[in-house]
């Protein structure tokens, strides 16, 4: 059981786990998840970590077919600029490997922002803490569990 699953179970929210065989040659973890689960790419979200003003880290959650708007997340976080965090720092801070970073159960709670497109779905899919494992839950429950805000983030 990953920390993400433990976090969702402990909160008592309804969720479903979806496991699939991860292909190590896949170019995009998120697009692979959508394809293998047979769901719309707009409903599968990736978890990205940014560094704000060269100091603190924050999490942006956007559909896998979109990019994270760095200006948008900086503005949402009250920072001047944002840049993608270094992979080693992401893994050390979240406790997850790239391609399996979940917004739930991270080692250290980071300011978290979810693209507002998520609010248009009854359920969305995010990583459950390892490659090949997704957790399906309502966007509201995800926001509550990760203490996130809904803001426009996707470009």
C-alpha positions in Angstrom: 0.0 0.0 0.0 1.4 3.4 -1.0 1.3 6.5 1.2 -1.3 7.9 -1.3 -3.6 5.0 -0.8 -3.2 5.0 2.9 -4.0 8.7 2.9 -7.2 8.2 1.0 -8.3 5.2 3.1 -7.6 7.0 6.3 -9.7 10.0 5.2 -12.6 7.7 4.4 -13.3 9.1 1.0 -14.6 6.9 -1.8 -12.0 5.9 -4.4 -11.1 3.2 -6.8 -7.6 1.9 -7.7 -6.7 1.0 -11.3 -3.6 -1.0 -12.0 -2.0 -1.5 -15.4 1.2 -3.0 -16.7 3.6 0.0 -17.1 5.6 -0.1 -20.3 9.1 1.2 -19.6 9.4 2.5 -23.2 6.3 4.7 -22.9 7.2 8.3 -23.7 4.5 9.8 -21.4 3.4 8.2 -18.1 0.1 10.1 -18.1 -0.9 9.4 -21.7 0.0 5.7 -21.2 -2.3 5.6 -18.1 -5.2 7.2 -20.1 -4.7 4.7 -22.9 -4.4 1.6 -20.8 -7.3 2.6 -18.6 -9.5 3.5 -21.6 -10.4 7.0 -20.2 -10.3 10.4 -21.7 -6.9 12.1 -21.4 -8.6 15.2 -20.1 -9.7 13.2 -17.0 -6.3 11.8 -16.2 -4.1 14.3 -14.3 -0.4 14.5 -13.7 1.4 15.8 -10.6 4.2 18.3 -11.3 6.5 20.0 -8.8 7.8 23.5 -9.3 10.2 25.7 -7.5 8.8 29.1 -6.7 11.2 32.1 -6.8 14.1 29.7 -6.5 13.1 28.8 -2.9 10.0 26.8 -2.0 8.3 24.0 -3.8 4.7 23.7 -4.9 2.5 21.1 -6.7 0.5 21.7 -9.9 -2.0 19.1 -11.1 -3.0 19.3 -14.7 -4.5 17.1 -17.4 -1.9 14.8 -19.0 -2.5 16.2 -22.4 -1.7 19.8 -21.2 1.4 21.6 -19.9 1.6 23.3 -16.6 1.5 27.1 -17.0 4.5 28.3 -15.0 3.2 31.9 -14.9 -0.2 30.6 -13.7 1.1 28.5 -10.9 3.5 31.3 -9.8 0.5 33.8 -9.7 -1.7 31.3 -7.8 1.1 30.7 -5.2 1.8 34.5 -4.8 5.3 34.1 -6.3 7.0 36.1 -9.1 8.2 33.0 -11.1 8.1 29.3 -11.1 10.4 26.7 -12.7 10.2 22.9 -12.8 11.9 21.4 -9.8 14.9 19.2 -10.3 14.0 15.5 -10.4 16.2 14.5 -7.4 14.6 17.2 -5.3 11.1 16.1 -6.4 11.8 12.5 -5.4 13.4 13.5 -2.1 10.6 15.9 -1.1 7.6 13.8 -2.2 9.0 10.3 -1.5 7.8 9.2 -4.9 9.7 8.3 -8.1 9.1 10.4 -11.3 6.2 9.0 -13.2 4.6 7.9 -9.9 4.4 11.1 -8.0 1.1 11.3 -6.3 -0.5 14.5 -4.9 -1.5 12.4 -1.9 0.7 11.1 0.9 3.8 13.1 0.1 6.6 13.1 2.6 6.3 16.9 3.0 3.0 18.8 2.4 3.5 21.3 -0.3 1.2 24.1 -1.5 -1.0 22.4 -4.1 -3.1 23.7 -7.0 -5.4 21.7 -9.3 -6.3 22.9 -12.8 -9.9 24.1 -12.6 -10.9 21.8 -15.5 -11.0 19.0 -12.9 -14.2 20.5 -11.5 -16.0 19.5 -14.6 -15.7 15.8 -13.8 -17.4 13.6 -11.2 -14.1 11.7 -10.9 -10.5 12.2 -12.0 -7.5 9.9 -12.1 -4.1 10.8 -10.5 -1.1 8.6 -9.6 -1.6 6.4 -6.6 2.1 6.5 -5.8 3.8 4.3 -8.3 4.1 3.8 -12.0 1.2 1.7 -13.3 -1.2 2.5 -10.5 -3.9 5.3 -10.6 -6.4 6.4 -8.0 -9.8 7.5 -9.2 -11.6 10.0 -6.9 -13.7 13.1 -7.0 -11.9 16.4 -7.6 -13.4 17.8 -4.4 -12.0 14.9 -2.3 -8.6 15.3 -4.0 -8.6 19.0 -3.1 -9.6 18.3 0.5 -7.0 15.6 0.9 -4.2 17.6 -0.6 -5.4 21.0 0.8 -5.5 22.3 -2.8 -7.1 25.2 -4.6 -8.7 25.0 -8.0 -7.1 27.6 -10.4 -6.5 27.8 -14.1 -3.1 26.1 -14.6 -3.1 24.3 -18.0 -1.7 25.6 -21.2 
